[in-house]
Structures are given as structure tokens and as C-alpha cells.
Amino acid sequence: MPEHPFHDQLSLEEQTEKLGKQAVTLGLIPSFVVHYFPDTWVFYIPNENQSEPLTPEEAYLRLQQLVKQ
């Protein structure tokens, strides 16, 4: 069974935030925004035209794909 860097909602959100910071540091994205709500975090990864809200799961998968390339 593969080990994952997250085990619950909060650790997923924290890992997603770390990936976002890593992607910015590597110059893969110009910036990202996290809105912190009591029940969940909402992530925004801008592109050329717009920035749509992403769930932690969506943002994690998108950022993981960017960083691994």
C-alpha cells in the first residue's frame, strides 16, 4: 500500500498548500491563493484569463502534476 503525505482533510489541505508554494518557487505558476474557511480551504491557481475556485483535491492533483513535470 503506497504511503500518502496526507491522512485526513486538514493534512490534504496542508500538503496542497506546500505544493502550491513549491510550484511558485519553481516558477511553474505566478501565484496561488488560499481562502481559509472553518470547514475547508479553497484554492485559486491563476491562468492567463481567469482563476476558478478549486477544492483541495482538485488543487492537489493539478499542482502535483505541475511539480512532477
Rosetta blueprint (number, residue, H / E / L):
1 M L
2 P L
3 E L
4 H L
5 P L
6 F L
7 H L
8 D L
9 Q H
10 L H
11 S H
12 L H
13 E H
14 E H
15 Q H
16 T H
17 E H
18 K H
19 L H
20 G H
21 K H
22 Q H
23 A H
24 V H
25 T H
26 L L
27 G L
28 L L
29 I L
30 P L
31 S L
32 F L
33 V E
34 V E
35 H E
36 Y E
37 F L
38 P L
39 D L
40 T L
41 W E
42 V E
43 F E
44 Y E
45 I L
46 P L
47 N L
48 E L
49 N L
50 Q L
51 S L
52 E L
53 P E
54 L E
55 T L
56 P H
57 E H
58 E H
59 A H
60 Y H
61 L H
62 R H
63 L H
64 Q H
65 Q H
66 L H
67 V H
68 K H
69 Q L
